[in-house]
Amino acid sequence: MVCFGVLMVNRAVLLVLLAYLSVDGCSAALTFSSKLIHRFSDEAKALWVSRDGNAHGRSWPKRKSVEYFELLLRNDLKRQRLKLGSQYDFLFPSEGSETLFFGNALYWLHYTWIDIGTPKVSFLVALDAGSDLLWVPCDCIQCAPLSAGYYSMLDRDLSEYSPSFSNTSKHLPCSDHLCELSANCKGLKEPCPYIAEYDSENTTSSGFLVEEKLHLALVSNHATQNHVQASVILGCGRKQSGGYLDGAAPDGVMGLGPGNISVPSLLAKAGLVRNSFSLCFDEKDSGRILFGDEGLATQQSTSFLPIAGKYDAYFVGLEHYCVGSLCLKLTQFQALVDSGSSFTYFPTKICEKIVSEFDKQVNATRINVPKSTFKYCYNASSQELHNIPTMRLVFIMNQSFLIHSPIYSDPENPGFTTFCLTLLPLDYDYGIIGQNYMMGYRIVFDREHMKLAWSKSNCQDINGKQVHLTPPNDDGSPNPLPTNEQQSIPNTQVIPPAPAGKASSHSSEATPCQIPLWLGLISSLAHLVCLCAGHLIFSTFDL
């Protein structure tokens, strides 16, 4: 049972009340009552939905179902982490928080350098919020070329991992609860196999799983060290196929999804950082990744949506797609937020409606570009290129963001420019919001509160102030944020107000000496209501 109450304020009011009633001549037979509502009861669900149409409340599973008990367990684990807090404010790869973008040369994905193992080895991994596993080329049977000479934009060779060369590597046995393919094992002590399949045609990675150390740098006011070695699950990718042999993520992928084996999940479970992370991609082909980042108080947000009762991916609800001043209605439309997708995809019928409206508003001629990645391309003069209509996504509860990079332009000559929409059709019933639509925003994947949040950013700041997130020197002190930039660790939960029970009809009338008490009590409660009018903050107790 969960009891809702405003802990600290109510405690103070009750102490004053009890002390006052203990004075001779002022005692009275007063009775107070309060209604207890279980946090995940049907009544609480109805309150939450009626309050603001909250989509998360509508998705609560049926009572006493398997999904319901899983929800209770997740809530218990979350509360335990909140009590313990996290060790560090932010963590980022030991080579720096910067992300890199190489355009078409490496399949339009964003990458970052990470260090793995002991002694540490560097890998250039693609950042993929649409999958969970961190894998790198390892004891290769079939891997992409790793020589820098094969990639004109790289100034150093890519790496190949080998568990036998790392002092901190340990095979993940088939008996481990994180081994999903244990049914394929001949014995429980065998290394756990994995096969990671991706949306791109015939694109896979396979091998076995190991426990390994990921080297991270930190930002904290309380730490006495610069670096952290975090235990992670690593895929030893012995055999790759499809796009992974043709320039996409040749040195591995860091899955950032909500699954148990993803790096954000493992860092949060270990209590190193809050269960949240952010990606920021700027329009100058770089960006930042921060583990533990919950973003700004002023950011917009929308709830993640479960699929079949589970939060296996970062799905959100979209209500409108706006072209210029006209907003097209999207009925019960869901989209996957996926940094591992180069571009943005909508179901074909919806995509055609958006493009049709764009055609009406743009002063350019639709053309066919042979062998182009893009389907919707145009010819326009340099002047007309500046008059392209704006595009905007509108999420549930009217939260929205402007799309800073809706087109890709490729000048053919000084007089005319070819540009293409970076929106593509998809033969699914849901959409995919790719990294191109995330440009210019600090995108927060807040798994603690199950929401996606965003704020406009140049990807060089934290909480509105410049912070250089470069790897600290081994012999130097950590680079803490100024005190006023710290994000507080949440120790309360935002929930709908529980209706107060009526006072007992048998309570006696207030005597003259009780009038100051009642005035004080009413004043305290009125002050409390004023404080909490916008967002009631409650503490929870397990009975």
C-alpha positions in Angstrom: 0.0 0.0 0.0 1.2 3.5 -0.8 0.2 6.4 1.3 0.2 9.9 -0.2 1.1 12.9 2.0 3.1 16.0 2.1 5.6 14.5 4.5 7.6 17.3 6.0 4.9 20.0 6.1 2.2 17.7 7.5 4.7 16.4 10.1 5.4 19.9 11.4 1.7 20.8 11.5 0.8 17.7 13.4 3.6 18.2 16.0 2.3 21.7 16.6 -1.3 20.4 16.9 -0.4 17.7 19.4 1.7 20.0 21.5 -1.0 22.6 21.7 -3.7 20.0 22.6 -1.6 18.8 25.5 -2.0 22.1 27.3 -4.5 22.0 30.1 -7.8 23.6 29.2 -7.3 23.4 25.5 -7.7 19.7 24.8 -10.5 18.6 22.5 -11.7 15.4 20.9 -10.5 16.2 17.4 -10.5 13.5 14.7 -8.8 13.8 11.4 -9.0 11.3 8.5 -7.3 10.9 5.2 -8.2 8.6 2.3 -5.4 6.3 1.2 -5.1 5.5 -2.5 -2.7 3.1 -4.0 -0.4 4.8 -6.5 -1.3 2.3 -9.3 -5.0 1.8 -8.4 -7.8 2.4 -10.8 -8.8 5.5 -8.8 -5.4 7.0 -9.0 -5.3 6.3 -12.7 -8.6 8.0 -13.2 -7.4 11.0 -11.2 -4.2 11.3 -13.3 -6.0 11.0 -16.6 -8.8 13.4 -15.7 -6.3 16.0 -14.4 -4.4 16.6 -17.6 -5.2 13.8 -20.0 -1.9 12.1 -19.1 -1.1 9.4 -21.6 1.1 7.5 -19.2 -1.9 6.9 -16.9 -3.9 5.4 -19.7 -1.2 2.9 -20.4 -1.1 1.4 -16.8 -1.5 -2.3 -17.1 -4.5 -4.2 -15.7 -4.4 -4.9 -12.0 -2.8 -8.3 -10.9 -1.5 -8.9 -14.4 2.2 -9.9 -15.0 2.8 -6.4 -16.4 1.2 -4.8 -13.3 3.6 -6.6 -10.9 6.5 -5.7 -13.2 5.4 -2.1 -12.9 5.4 -2.4 -9.1 8.8 -3.9 -9.1 10.3 -1.2 -11.3 8.8 1.4 -9.0 10.3 -0.2 -5.9 13.7 -0.4 -7.6 13.4 3.3 -8.6 12.6 4.4 -5.1 15.5 2.4 -3.7 17.8 4.2 -6.2 16.3 7.6 -5.2 17.1 6.9 -1.5 20.6 5.9 -2.3 21.2 8.7 -4.8 23.9 8.6 -7.5 27.6 8.9 -7.1 28.2 11.4 -9.9 26.3 14.2 -11.6 27.4 13.3 -15.1 29.6 10.7 -16.8 31.0 10.8 -20.3 33.5 8.8 -22.4 37.0 9.1 -21.1 38.2 10.6 -24.4 35.6 13.4 -24.1 31.9 14.0 -24.4 32.1 15.1 -28.0 30.2 13.3 -30.7 31.4 13.2 -34.3 29.6 13.3 -37.7 31.2 12.3 -41.0 28.1 12.6 -43.3 27.8 10.1 -46.1 31.3 8.7 -45.5 30.1 6.8 -42.5 26.4 6.4 -43.3 25.2 9.7 -41.8 25.5 8.5 -38.2 26.9 10.2 -35.1 29.9 8.6 -33.3 32.0 9.0 -30.2 35.4 7.6 -29.1 35.3 5.2 -26.1 37.9 3.2 -24.2 37.4 -0.4 -23.3 39.3 -3.0 -21.3 42.6 -3.2 -19.4 44.9 -2.0 -20.9 42.3 0.3 -22.6 41.7 0.2 -26.3 39.9 3.0 -28.2 36.8 2.4 -30.5 34.8 4.8 -32.6 31.3 3.6 -31.9 28.0 4.8 -33.5 25.4 6.1 -31.0 22.2 4.2 -31.4 19.2 4.9 -29.1 17.2 2.3 -31.1 19.1 -0.7 -29.8 20.6 -1.9 -26.5 23.9 -3.7 -27.1 27.4 -2.2 -27.0 29.5 -4.3 -29.5 32.8 -3.8 -31.2 34.8 -5.9 -33.8 36.4 -8.7 -31.9 38.5 -11.7 -32.9 37.1 -11.1 -36.3 35.9 -13.7 -38.7 34.1 -11.1 -40.9 34.5 -7.5 -40.0 34.8 -4.1 -41.8 38.2 -2.8 -42.8 39.9 -1.1 -39.8 42.7 0.7 -41.5 42.5 4.6 -41.5 43.6 4.5 -45.1 40.2 3.0 -45.9 38.5 6.0 -44.4 39.7 9.4 -45.7 38.3 11.4 -42.7 40.1 9.4 -40.0 43.5 10.2 -38.6 44.1 6.9 -36.8 43.3 3.2 -37.4 40.2 1.7 -35.9 40.6 -1.1 -33.4 39.8 -4.8 -32.9 39.1 -6.1 -29.4 40.2 -9.4 -28.0 39.1 -10.7 -24.6 42.4 -12.6 -24.2 44.3 -9.3 -24.3 42.3 -7.6 -21.5 42.9 -8.2 -17.8 39.3 -7.2 -16.9 37.5 -9.3 -19.5 35.2 -12.1 -18.3 32.9 -14.2 -20.4 29.2 -13.8 -19.6 28.0 -17.4 -19.0 24.8 -18.8 -20.5 23.5 -19.1 -16.9 23.4 -15.3 -16.4 20.0 -13.7 -16.4 21.2 -11.2 -19.0 21.9 -14.0 -21.6 18.9 -13.9 -23.9 20.0 -16.7 -26.1 20.7 -19.2 -23.4 18.4 -21.7 -25.1 21.1 -22.0 -27.8 23.8 -23.0 -25.4 25.1 -26.5 -24.9 26.1 -25.8 -21.3 25.3 -23.2 -18.7 29.0 -22.3 -18.3 29.5 -21.6 -22.0 29.9 -18.0 -23.2 26.6 -16.4 -24.0 26.0 -16.0 -27.7 24.3 -12.9 -29.3 22.8 -12.0 -32.6 21.9 -8.3 -33.1 19.7 -7.7 -36.1 19.0 -4.1 -37.4 16.4 -2.5 -39.6 18.8 -2.0 -42.5 18.6 -4.9 -44.9 20.7 -8.0 -43.9 22.6 -5.9 -41.3 23.6 -7.9 -38.3 26.4 -8.4 -35.7 27.0 -11.7 -34.0 29.4 -13.2 -31.5 29.4 -13.7 -27.7 29.0 -11.5 -24.7 31.7 -10.5 -22.1 31.8 -8.4 -19.0 34.2 -5.6 -19.4 35.3 -2.2 -18.1 34.2 1.0 -19.9 36.4 4.0 -19.1 34.5 7.2 -18.2 35.3 10.7 -17.1 33.1 12.4 -14.5 31.6 15.7 -13.5 30.8 15.9 -9.7 31.2 18.3 -6.8 31.9 15.4 -4.4 34.3 13.1 -6.3 38.0 12.7 -5.4 39.0 11.1 -8.7 38.8 12.0 -12.4 37.9 8.7 -14.0 35.5 5.8 -13.4 35.8 2.2 -14.7 32.2 1.0 -15.1 31.3 -2.7 -15.6 29.3 -3.1 -18.8 28.2 -6.0 -21.1 30.1 -6.0 -24.3 29.4 -7.8 -27.5 32.5 -9.5 -29.0 31.4 -9.0 -32.6 33.1 -11.7 -34.5 30.9 -11.5 -37.6 29.2 -8.5 -39.1 27.0 -8.3 -42.3 25.2 -5.9 -44.5 25.8 -2.2 -43.9 28.4 -3.0 -41.2 30.7 -4.2 -43.9 30.0 -1.2 -46.1 30.9 1.9 -44.1 28.3 2.0 -41.3 29.7 1.7 -37.8 32.9 -0.2 -38.8 34.2 0.0 -35.3 31.0 -0.9 -33.4 27.8 0.4 -32.0 26.9 1.7 -28.5 23.2 0.8 -27.9 21.5 3.4 -25.7 18.0 1.8 -25.5 16.0 1.0 -22.4 17.0 -2.7 -22.2 18.9 -4.2 -19.3 22.2 -4.6 -21.1 22.5 -1.0 -22.5 25.2 1.2 -21.1 22.7 3.8 -19.6 20.8 1.0 -17.8 24.0 -0.6 -16.3 25.4 2.8 -15.2 22.1 3.7 -13.4 21.7 0.2 -11.9 25.2 0.5 -10.4 24.2 3.8 -8.8 26.8 5.8 -10.7 24.4 8.3 -12.3 20.7 9.1 -12.5 18.8 6.9 -14.9 18.8 9.4 -17.7 21.2 10.6 -20.5 21.3 13.2 -23.2 22.4 13.5 -26.8 23.0 16.8 -28.4 23.7 17.2 -32.1 24.6 20.6 -33.4 24.4 21.9 -37.0 28.2 22.0 -37.3 28.6 18.2 -37.4 29.5 17.7 -33.7 27.7 17.3 -30.4 27.7 15.8 -26.9 26.7 12.7 -25.0 26.2 12.9 -21.2 25.1 10.0 -18.9 23.0 11.1 -15.9 21.8 14.3 -17.6 18.2 15.2 -16.8 18.2 18.5 -18.7 16.9 21.9 -17.8 13.9 22.8 -15.7 12.6 24.9 -18.7 12.7 22.1 -21.2 9.7 20.7 -23.0 8.8 17.0 -22.7 6.5 14.2 -23.7 5.9 10.8 -22.1 7.3 7.6 -23.5 4.6 5.2 -24.6 4.6 1.4 -24.0 4.2 -1.1 -26.8 2.2 -4.1 -25.8 2.6 -3.0 -22.2 6.4 -2.8 -22.2 8.9 0.1 -22.6 11.3 -1.8 -24.9 12.0 1.3 -27.0 11.7 5.1 -27.0 8.2 5.5 -28.5 6.4 8.9 -28.3 3.0 10.1 -29.5 2.7 12.7 -32.3 -0.5 14.7 -32.9 0.5 17.1 -35.7 3.1 17.6 -38.3 3.2 21.3 -39.2 4.3 22.7 -42.6 4.4 26.5 -42.4 1.3 27.6 -40.6 -0.7 24.5 -41.6 -0.7 21.5 -39.1 -1.7 18.1 -40.4 -3.5 15.9 -37.9 -1.9 12.6 -37.0 -4.4 10.3 -35.3 -3.0 8.0 -32.7 0.4 8.1 -34.3 3.5 6.8 -32.6 7.1 7.3 -33.5 10.4 5.7 -32.4 13.1 8.2 -31.3 16.2 6.7 -32.7 19.6 8.4 -33.0 20.9 5.3 -34.9 18.6 6.2 -37.8 20.3 8.7 -40.1 17.0 10.2 -41.3 13.3 10.5 -40.3 10.7 8.1 -41.7 6.9 8.2 -41.7 4.4 5.7 -43.0 4.0 6.2 -46.8 0.5 7.7 -46.7 1.4 10.2 -44.0 4.6 11.1 -45.7 2.8 11.8 -49.0 0.4 14.1 -47.3 3.2 16.1 -45.7 5.1 16.3 -49.0 2.0 17.4 -50.8 1.5 20.3 -48.5 5.2 21.2 -48.7 4.9 21.2 -52.5 2.0 23.8 -52.3 4.1 26.1 -50.1 7.5 25.9 -51.6 8.6 27.9 -54.6 10.7 25.1 -56.2 10.4 22.4 -58.9 10.2 18.8 -57.9 12.9 16.7 -59.7 14.0 13.2 -59.9 17.6 12.6 -58.8 18.9 9.2 -60.0 20.6 7.0 -57.4 19.8 9.5 -54.6 19.2 8.4 -51.0 16.3 10.9 -50.9 12.9 10.6 -52.6 11.6 14.2 -52.5 14.1 16.5 -54.2 13.8 20.0 -55.8 15.5 22.6 -57.9 15.5 26.1 -56.5 17.5 29.3 -56.9 19.7 30.4 -54.1 17.2 33.0 -53.1 14.3 30.6 -53.0 16.3 28.3 -50.8 15.9 30.8 -48.0 12.1 30.8 -48.3 11.5 27.1 -47.5 8.5 26.7 -45.2 9.3 25.8 -41.6 8.5 22.3 -40.3 7.5 21.4 -36.7 6.5 18.3 -34.8 3.7 18.6 -32.2 3.6 15.9 -29.5 0.9 14.9 -27.1 -0.1 17.7 -24.7 0.9 20.3 -27.4 4.6 20.0 -26.8 6.5 20.8 -29.9 9.8 21.6 -31.5 11.0 23.2 -34.7 12.9 21.0 -37.1 16.1 22.8 -37.7 17.4 20.5 -40.4 14.5 19.3 -42.6 16.4 19.5 -45.9 19.7 18.4 -47.4 21.1 20.8 -50.0 23.8 20.1 -52.6 24.8 23.1 -54.8 25.2 22.2 -58.4 26.1 25.6 -59.7 26.1 29.2 -58.5 22.7 29.9 -59.9 20.7 26.9 -58.9 20.6 24.5 -55.9 19.3 21.0 -55.5 17.8 20.2 -52.2 16.0 17.2 -50.8 13.7 16.6 -47.9 15.3 14.4 -45.2 11.9 12.8 -44.6 11.4 9.4 -46.2 8.5 6.9 -46.6 8.3 3.8 -44.6 6.2 0.6 -44.9 5.4 0.5 -41.2 2.5 1.8 -39.2 4.7 3.9 -37.0 7.4 6.5 -37.7 11.0 6.9 -36.8 12.4 10.3 -35.7 16.1 10.1 -36.8 19.1 12.1 -35.7 18.6 14.6 -38.5 15.4 15.9 -36.8 17.3 16.2 -33.4 19.8 18.8 -34.7 20.1 21.9 -32.6 18.5 20.3 -29.5 19.7 18.7 -26.3 17.6 15.6 -26.3 17.1 14.0 -22.9 16.1 10.4 -22.6 14.7 10.5 -19.0 14.1 6.8 -18.2 13.6 7.7 -14.5 10.4 9.6 -15.3 9.7 7.8 -18.6 9.8 10.9 -20.8 11.6 12.5 -23.7 12.6 16.1 -23.1 14.3 18.7 -25.2 15.7 22.2 -25.2 17.4 24.3 -27.8 21.2 24.1 -27.4 24.5 24.8 -29.2 25.7 21.5 -27.5 28.5 23.4 -25.7 26.7 24.2 -22.5 25.1 22.6 -19.5 22.2 24.3 -17.7 22.8 27.4 -19.8 26.5 27.9 -19.0 29.6 27.0 -20.9 31.3 23.8 -19.6 34.2 22.2 -21.4 33.6 18.4 -21.2 37.0 17.3 -22.2 38.8 14.4 -20.6 40.5 15.5 -17.3 44.2 14.9 -16.7 44.9 11.8 -14.7 46.7 13.8 -12.0 44.2 16.7 -11.9 41.0 17.2 -9.9 37.7 16.7 -11.6 36.0 19.6 -13.3 32.9 20.1 -11.1 30.0 22.3 -12.2 29.5 25.5 -10.2 27.1 25.0 -7.4 24.2 26.8 -9.0 24.5 24.5 -12.0 24.0 21.3 -10.2 20.8 19.3 -10.8 19.3 18.1 -7.6 18.8 14.3 -7.2 15.0 13.8 -7.0 13.8 12.4 -3.7 10.1 13.0 -4.4 7.7 11.9 -7.0 5.1 13.9 -8.9 1.6 12.3 -8.6 -2.0 13.5 -8.7 -3.4 14.7 -5.4 -5.3 12.2 -3.4 -8.7 13.5 -2.3 -8.8 14.3 1.4 -11.2 12.5 3.6 -14.0 14.4 5.3 -13.5 15.4 8.9 -15.5 13.2 11.4 -19.0 14.4 12.1 -18.4 13.7 15.8 -15.7 16.3 16.2 -16.4 18.8 18.9 -16.8 22.5 18.3 -13.7 24.6 18.7 -13.4 26.4 22.1 -12.1 30.0 22.3 -8.6 28.8 23.3 -8.5 26.6 20.1 -9.2 29.5 17.7 -5.5 30.5 17.4 -4.7 26.8 16.8 -7.2 26.5 14.0 -6.1 29.8 12.4 -2.5 28.5 12.5 -3.5 25.1 11.1 -5.6 26.7 8.3 -2.9 29.1 7.5 -0.3 26.3 7.2 -2.6 24.2 5.0 -3.5 27.2 2.8 0.2 28.0 2.4 0.8 24.4 1.5 -1.9 24.5 -1.2 -0.4 27.6 -2.6 3.0 26.0 -2.8 1.7 22.9 -4.5 -1.0 24.4 -6.8 1.2 23.9 -9.9 2.7 20.5 -9.1 1.8 18.6 -5.9 4.8 16.9 -4.5 4.2 13.8 -2.3 6.4 11.3 -0.5 5.5 7.6 -0.5 5.6 5.0 2.1 5.4 1.2 1.8 3.2 -0.5 4.4 
